[in-house]
């Protein structure tokens, strides 16, 4: 869709009439009167997910009881869902499991990568990440580094975190001290996207392994981990994959590393023979070695509903509409909300952005609260960033028009300028 001319709602209605993804909106339960621009933080409820959870609770648990670990396939759910999800990220069967949280899976991936480098290149002791990465990604890297330094205090072996930023580029930061590069494919705040293939190649050329966080990419942009020759990847299922609040995350490990995959969270579910109850640990010889403990089956079961929807949608079509929605959103904000101090922080180049658009404003938090009360739900991230997820499966072009009209009203009338909208909630 061209945004070079003055836009109107009628032309957007015409675009909606020919949208190949329009029917997917009926596969989600969305409240009346709400334009939901926060699927990049929590996806909406897929049709059938509540019934799936009820089946697990009212039948498999209530009647099957413990037998359901076998009869209902509970035990194999992490690997079965992993194989399904793998299709969305360029993985093969046996390379992905759905389990634990993104943070725990990142810990596992970093621990494994560091262990391999300890064996192959022991002088490499730097974990390289981005200053603007999602905070938990930095915290986990710091935790591993601190732990390794504490247990190696007597030997003087020292691990450190190196942060790339405007003053230190990735190219300059990569040297023969870097063991692991840990990056988010799409930045959580700005929506900026790395070139996965090029960055992976650069990391490997320098001798480093790479871990990709796909939390803001999986289900939103085309991802081909094997095509990019990546080493590890992690991500969540509750954003663009619509798995439900706090639904289990995933970890992907390239098959070339699986025989050497190690991490210290050696729980019984990753044991080669968990029900032999052996005294010492022997890792499973397949993808199950990425697991740790007993899985949250009810939450995990709902993930399948979101994955089914994602797999039914052609990702290239999803990507094309995502870019069109974002181009439209940016153009309309410029045309209709100019002069109100909104500063675009998302790259305009298609190859450099994911599926959300962000603007900075000194009163960003209050503006988001006012929008939410008007039925336009986005979210806020420090510092001063209004973040809008543009999810193609349930958003229309007229939704974008209507959302920007409400944003204009809020800015013109200064509806945000009341004390209640400045009071911070626990979750922003």
C-alpha angles and dihedrals in degrees: 000000000000116000095180094100133056107286130218135186094249093060089050092051087055090052090051090053091062098037109128090206097050094104092060090074088074090061092069134067105232125172118248114256094022128116102198112210097161104079087117087070103031123000119221126255114284115223107262097026095102090048090049091054090047090053091054093047103036100036115015095039101028096046107013093045113172091347088075091076083075107019097044096038096244094144094057096042097101093054096038092052088043092058090049094049091045089070089064096053104040095262131137130233111283095028102090137052129184107226147122122354131311089251094053092045091050088053090053093048095047092046091052094047093048091048092053091049091047087059099039104029109012095176090064104095106149124105106203120205140147126274088221093048119122104285097240089058089058093042093053091049089050091049094053091046093049092048093050091048092050095051092044097043094117094052095048092234106154130194122192143184119238119197123206117211141140090306097045117042124204090246093055094042095055110091139134092284095064114102101172137014114207117189140158111238090217119027112242095220107036103021091234112156130211122223095249097197095047095044093047090051091050092050092049093046088057091049097253130127120228135222119194123203106211098182093121095031111048109098093005106066132022110271125187109178096172091043089054091045091234122174106213138359136184134182148151130260101210099077119055091353091060097218097150135262111321093356114169119278131225140238126203123195123187109246091239090068100041097092089055098038110130135163131165096240090089099169125170096259089067093050118114090237108016096176095050085077092215120186096235134041125262115175120234112254094231142045091304090079087079090066127089120181142353114318129238096244101185093053092041093051092059091057090072091066092056092045091052090056093046092050092050091058120077105239094215090055089047090051094048092052092044091056091046092050091050094047088051093048092050093046094048093048089053094046099042106023101040116137096033097098101254110154118197111228098173119095113253094207106100094221091056103052140067127208104295132072125212135195130187123226130160089236095041096132095050092046091054091050091051091048091050091054088053091053099260106117118198127136143236134238129183131287099045095298124152106200124200122188113210104200111183098204096071107012124089131202090249089054087061092049092049093046093053091047089055090046089053091050092050092050096043095047093038088230088162092062099094128103094242092063092052094055107104120231120213089254117042 
